[in-house]
Amino acid sequence: MAHETGRFFRIIGARHLSGTNHTVEQPLVEQSEVGMLCLFVAQFEGQFHGLITFKFEPGTPDGIEVAPTVQATRSNYEAAHGGSQVPAVEIALSEEVCTLADSVQREQESWFLGKVNRNRIVLLDEREAIDIARTVPESSWVPIPVLLKAALESRLLNMDLRSVLSMWPLEAMMSPDAPAPVTSGPLPHVPHGQDSTSPGSNPELVPLDSLSHWQIADSIEHRQRRFFSIVGCRVEGQGREVASWDQPLLAPVGMGQCTLLVRPGSSGPELLVSERVRIGSLRGPSLEARFQRGDIADHTTESRRRSMVEESSGLVRCREIHSAVHAEEGGRFRGAIATYQLGLLPDAAEQQPAGRWTPLRELEALGQHGDRLSVELRTCLTMIKGLIVSGTLKP
């Protein structure tokens, strides 16, 4: 199922033999082009501010969320739709600007086939920043600490802004000096199936009507009404680059769940993560929070039940739990929301859950280089930075 121009994205069928020798087959969203997510920042009266916009997406539960300065697919900023240009995209794409962060980042690999976006943070001088803000509709300069703390509030920051903010340097949160610009751009795009470090998935692409557990009618849905469906959506009059359009959206059946446990370490906080390969992980395994489920109603497997018990036993030992409900990508998903929990374990926690405890600063470095952390883990990192600027957690 593709756009008549061949641009934007398409819905495909995929079949994959998982690590447990269980065949997984499902529709996937394939979007091979790399989009641009860019936050403009500037210093006003010695404090860093980010230029946010208020963005409408057809699948966002609340319609409008707080978004980065520029958020556009390649098809959008190249005006494949024949509509208006994306404001300020020439700055976001420029290699001449002062860049504080620049990397390729993955998106949901259970629903996307190897999709990535380029995430950037660029620094403008004060005069230039004031002029640019006048050209970006529905925009506002907001202090970076306010944006980071806003990630702890439900359904406020969109997924793309949370992703970009995860790369805001820890050093910039603890020093009034400007962080050092990066000297290199994002990692090069890795072609499907050619990750150089660890094997990822290699699904077979198949016709949608050959997926035995899925049926095609007014929508594409699982025969047992599980996981998600693919539905059609027609959009009109929302002040976007074109006045109206229609598109398919992936609509999850249930709410997702992502729980990240945090404990004190000798060199700062340590986070409990796991390395996983999902059906769309063409670029190799992703680092995710240890406890992550796409549908909290799906408790039918023994391993899933064990994971839920381990998650609960970890949370009951936490001194604090910070929770927020966030919407996922509203441009491709309809009503996709997940509960994010940060569980802060005490200094002398006993019987901590087993797994890969990784220092925050190590994950920070991996996030800066890109193409390694899941989009859900990046949301957790942004929430952690919100706890740091609020004084709840020491870096």
PyMOL commands that set and color helices and strands:
alter all, ss='L'
color gray80, all
select helices_A, chain A and resi 74-77+89-93+126-135+144-150+159-165+170-174+208-210+302-315+360-369+375-389
alter helices_A, ss='H'
color red, helices_A
select strands_A, chain A and resi 10-17+23-30+35-44+47-56+64-67+70-72+98-106+116-123+139-143+204-206+214-216+220-222+228-236+244-252+256-263+270-276+286-289+291-293+320-327+337-344+356-359
alter strands_A, ss='S'
color yellow, strands_A
deselect
rebuild
show_as cartoon
